[in-house]
Amino acid sequence: MKNIAKIIADLRKQKGWSQTELATESGVSREIIGKYERGEAVPSIEFAKRIAEAFGVSLDYLAGEGTLSRLDKKTVKRMQDIESLKDDDKSHLFAIVDAFLRDATTRKAYAS
């Protein structure tokens, strides 16, 4: 399990945000963000939810746990949308995805 302090710091840096910018986006004070990143404090559920929303990730992702912890909210939403498709449409979509993944795996194998 990845440490929540590291996850917050990594996500903030990926966004190119300062601690002040994250504080503004999440409604959590910059001082508290600093404490979270240094591992001096752990966010409450309410603050973790605000931070997750600011980053566009799930609470599972932020905590580094759960079956979908490695997926951002956009990917999870896409998966949910796929689940609502008709079976035939899903089959067609999965055939395309499978072909893409097979090609990517083949290219990777030849590159090694």
C-alpha positions in Angstrom: 0.0 0.0 0.0 1.3 3.4 -1.0 1.5 6.0 1.7 -1.2 8.6 1.4 1.3 11.4 2.0 3.3 10.3 -1.0 0.2 9.9 -3.1 -1.0 13.4 -2.3 2.5 14.9 -3.0 2.9 12.9 -6.3 -0.6 13.9 -7.5 0.1 17.5 -6.7 3.4 17.4 -8.6 1.8 15.7 -11.6 -0.7 18.5 -11.8 2.1 21.0 -11.4 0.3 22.6 -8.4 1.9 24.2 -5.4 0.5 23.4 -2.0 -1.3 26.7 -2.1 -3.0 25.8 -5.4 -4.0 22.4 -4.0 -5.4 24.2 -0.9 -7.4 26.5 -3.1 -8.7 23.7 -5.3 -9.7 21.5 -2.4 -10.7 24.0 0.3 -8.2 22.6 2.7 -5.6 24.9 4.2 -2.1 25.0 2.8 -0.7 24.3 6.2 -2.7 21.2 6.5 -1.7 20.1 3.0 1.9 20.4 4.1 1.3 18.3 7.2 -0.4 15.6 5.1 2.5 15.5 2.7 5.1 15.3 5.5 3.1 12.5 7.1 2.5 14.6 10.2 -1.2 14.2 9.9 -3.7 12.0 8.1 -6.7 13.6 6.3 -10.2 13.1 7.7 -12.6 11.4 5.4 -14.1 14.9 4.6 -10.8 16.4 3.7 -9.6 13.3 1.8 -12.8 13.5 -0.3 -12.1 17.2 -1.0 -8.6 16.4 -2.1 -9.6 13.4 -4.2 -12.2 15.6 -5.9 -9.6 18.3 -6.6 -7.4 15.7 -8.3 -10.3 13.9 -10.0 -9.6 10.6 -8.4 -11.5 8.3 -6.1 -11.0 8.0 -2.3 -9.7 4.4 -3.0 -7.1 5.8 -5.4 -6.1 8.5 -2.8 -5.8 5.8 -0.1 -4.0 3.4 -2.5 -6.4 0.6 -1.7 -9.4 -1.2 -3.2 -9.8 -3.0 -6.4 -10.1 0.3 -8.4 -7.4 2.2 -6.5 -5.2 2.5 -9.6 -8.0 4.0 -11.7 -8.9 7.6 -11.9 -12.5 8.7 -11.9 -12.6 9.2 -15.6 -11.6 5.6 -16.2 -14.1 4.3 -13.6 -16.9 6.4 -15.3 -16.0 4.9 -18.6 -16.1 1.4 -17.2 -19.6 2.1 -15.7 -20.8 3.5 -19.0 -19.5 0.3 -20.8 -21.5 -1.8 -18.3 -24.7 -0.1 -19.4 -24.2 -0.9 -23.1 -26.1 -3.6 -24.9 -24.3 -7.0 -25.0 -23.7 -6.7 -28.8 -22.2 -3.2 -28.4 -20.0 -4.4 -25.5 -18.8 -7.3 -27.6 -17.8 -5.0 -30.5 -16.1 -2.6 -28.1 -14.1 -5.3 -26.4 -13.1 -6.8 -29.8 -11.5 -3.4 -30.6 -9.9 -3.1 -27.2 -8.6 -6.6 -27.3 -7.0 -6.0 -30.8 -5.4 -2.8 -29.6 -4.0 -4.5 -26.5 -2.7 -7.5 -28.5 -1.0 -5.1 -30.9 0.6 -3.1 -28.1 1.8 -6.4 -26.4 3.3 -7.6 -29.7 5.1 -4.2 -30.3 6.4 -4.3 -26.7 7.7 -7.9 -27.1 9.5 -7.0 -30.4 11.0 -3.9 -28.8 12.6 -5.9 -26.0 
